[in-house]
């Protein structure tokens, strides 16, 4: 598979590339910029994706992943660092993937816990997977440019989604609310 870095961001001014890759001020947070980028992604999920149909969510997410690959790879080049912490666009665009099929997961919780319980659990599990990179996720960081920056977070988000669906199945099977 050919993982070539998109070349069109080379023509975008550095200030714009870095602002997008940092998701505005979130990448500049002194402590835990990845967590702040994830929180921004969670807010984005709540405001944009929460009520959209699944096919629309998937299409938008694919576009955002491609844009993340382009901007994160170019930001890496301009900063002269490999996957610097200040680049948080990858977390931002990955978070909505945690919630694929979220109504099914929320339906497994008692009314008082849904949907907020799903949001809190997804955020915590995503951060855990993003930081620890289990299940071979760490190998994705070795891909070149923005692909390595973005796809490890994408995989962490999809693993989070799978974990949430597995937990929902276990709740429906073994716990009665």
Residue pairs with C-beta under 8 A, 6 or more apart in sequence:
3 143
3 144
3 145
3 147
5 69
5 70
5 73
5 74
5 144
5 145
5 146
5 147
6 66
6 69
6 70
6 73
6 146
8 70
9 17
9 70
9 71
9 73
9 74
10 74
12 74
14 78
17 71
17 74
17 75
17 78
18 75
18 78
18 79
20 71
20 75
20 89
21 27
21 71
21 72
21 74
21 75
21 86
21 87
21 88
21 89
22 28
22 33
22 75
22 86
22 87
22 88
22 89
23 37
23 40
23 88
23 89
23 92
26 33
26 36
26 37
26 39
26 40
26 88
26 92
27 33
27 36
27 37
27 85
27 86
27 87
27 88
27 89
28 86
29 36
33 85
33 86
33 88
34 85
34 88
34 91
34 127
34 130
34 131
35 127
36 88
37 88
37 89
37 90
37 91
37 92
38 88
38 91
38 92
38 95
38 123
38 126
38 127
38 130
39 123
40 88
40 92
41 91
41 92
41 93
41 94
41 95
41 96
42 95
42 119
42 123
44 92
44 95
44 96
45 95
45 96
45 98
45 99
45 119
46 119
48 60
48 96
49 57
49 60
49 96
49 99
50 99
52 60
54 100
54 101
57 96
57 99
57 100
58 100
60 96
61 93
61 96
61 97
64 93
64 96
65 93
65 94
65 150
65 151
65 154
67 89
67 93
68 89
68 90
68 92
68 93
68 146
68 149
68 150
69 145
69 146
69 147
69 149
69 150
69 151
70 146
71 89
71 146
72 87
72 89
72 90
72 145
72 146
72 149
72 150
73 144
73 145
73 146
73 147
73 149
74 146
75 84
75 87
75 89
76 82
76 83
76 84
76 87
76 145
76 146
76 149
77 145
79 86
79 87
83 141
83 148
83 149
87 149
89 150
90 149
90 150
90 152
90 153
90 154
91 130
91 153
93 150
93 153
93 154
94 126
94 130
94 150
94 153
94 154
94 156
94 157
95 122
95 123
95 126
95 157
96 157
97 154
97 157
97 158
97 160
97 161
98 122
98 123
98 125
98 126
98 157
98 160
98 161
98 164
99 118
99 122
99 161
100 158
100 161
101 161
101 165
102 115
102 118
102 122
102 164
104 165
104 168
105 118
105 164
105 165
105 167
105 168
106 114
106 115
106 117
106 118
107 114
107 168
108 167
108 168
108 169
108 171
108 172
109 117
109 118
109 168
109 171
109 177
110 177
118 164
121 164
121 167
122 160
122 161
122 164
125 160
125 163
125 164
126 156
126 157
126 160
129 135
129 137
129 156
129 159
129 160
130 152
130 153
130 156
133 141
133 152
133 156
134 159
135 155
135 159
137 152
137 155
137 156
137 159
138 152
140 148
140 151
140 152
140 155
141 148
141 149
141 152
142 148
143 151
171 177
